[in-house]
Amino acid sequence: MERADALRRLEGELGVLSRRLKCVHDAQARVVHPGLQPNAYLVLTWIGEHGPARPSAIVDEFALDKGAVSRLLSHLDELGLIVRVPDPSDRRATLVSATAEAVARMAAATASVRRHRGDRLTDWTDTQLADFVAALTHYNQTLGRTPGE
């Protein structure tokens, strides 16, 4: 296969992957809370893994503007999925954390998806799975670098 064809096919397969991931995130968001927006779910999972965090860290991580992050955090707050406390190192700033209930619900949603994914990949050898993860990691790292790095 020529490089141009491979890049075209890559684009198509990434589109399929993106649509599948959107469906998974939509379903996981509903498990955590029926009213949870999928984009807010992604932010909530990041907070659950990296929090407590300042909203500015979320802006940087997701490359969103402050207004969008503020709206997402307000949505999460309204649903009772986050808590906000003053940052002890700078009382003017706020730290955001996932509630214990949100963390438990996210764990349940993630476990369900991992079981489903594991069931679907039973015909993959451990080596095939590890090679795919390594290639995907390399791909994401490559795209995450600044040109010329």
N, C-alpha and C positions, 0 to 999 in steps of 0.2 A: 504494500500500500504506500502510495506517495505521501509525503509530509502534508501537502495541502488537503488531501483526502482524509488523512488521519485527524488533522485539526478540525475539519468540517464535521467529521463523525464525533469527535470529542465534544464539540459544541452541542450537537444533537443529544448525546448521552447525558451531558450536564443539564440540559433542559429537562430531560426525563427525571433525572435525579432531583432536580429542584422542585418539580411538581410533586414527586413522591414525598419529599421532605416536608413540603407545605402541608400535605394531607396528614402526615404524622404529627406535625406541630399543632395543627388544628385539633386533632383528636386528643393529644396530650393536654392542651390548654383546657379542653372541656372536662377532662378528668380532674384537673386541679380545681377548676371552678367553672360552672356552666356559662358564666358571663365573661370569662377571661378572653381577651383579644389575643390572637396568636403572636403578634409582635410583642405584646406585653409579657407573654409567656417566655419568649426568648430572653428578654431582659430579666425576668424573675429567675430563670435558671442560672443566668450569669451571676446575679446577686447572691443566689443560694450557694454557688460554688466559690465566689470571690469576696463576698461581703463580710462585714459591713463596708460599704463603699460610698464615696461622695458621688453625687449626681454627675459631676464633671468627669469622673472616671468612666461612667456609662456613656457619656457623650463621646469620649475618646475611643472607647472600645468598639462602639457601634457606628461611629462616624455619623452621628445624628446631631441635629441642632438642639440647643438647650430647650427650646419650646417643645419639641417632640418628646424629649426625655421627660420634661415636666408633666406633659399630658399622660405619658405612659405611667409615670410614678403616681400621679393622681388617681388613675384608673386602678392600679394595684392597691393603693391605699384605701379607696372606696370599697374594694372587695375584701379588705382585711388581710391581705397577703403580705404586706410589708409593714415595718415599723420605722419611724424616723426619730433619730435622737441627735442632740447637738454633738458635734465633733469635739472630743475633749482637748484636742490640740489646737482648735480654733473654734471658739464658741459661736462664731458667726456662720460657720459651715454646718452642714447636716450630713449624718451618716445614715444610709439606708440598709436595712437588713430584711431578709425573708423571715416571716413568722415560723414558728415551729410547725404549725399546721400546714403551711405552704410547703415547707421542706418535706414533710411526711407525704403529702399528696404528690409532689413532684417525684419522689422516690418510687411511689407506687406506679405512676405513669411511666417512668423510665424502665422499671422492671418489666412491665407488660410489653413494652416495645422491644426490649432486649430478648425476651422469650420468643416473641413473634419473629424477630430477625434471626435468632438462632435456629428456630424451626425451619425457616425458609432457606437457610444456608447449610443445612445438614449434608448436602452433597459436595460442599467445598471442603478440601483438605485443610488442615491447620496451616500448612505452608501456603496454600492459595490465599487464605484469609490474611495471613501475616504479610504476604507480598502485596496484596491489594491495599492494606492499611499503610504499609510503607510507601507505596506509590502515591496514594492519596495525600499522605502527610507531606511528601516531597513536593507534590503539586501545590498544595496550599502554602507551604513555606516559600516556594518560588514566586507565587503570585503575591505574597505578602511583602516581598522585598521591594525596596525602592530600586528603580532601574539604575544599573551601574554598580550595585552592591556586590 
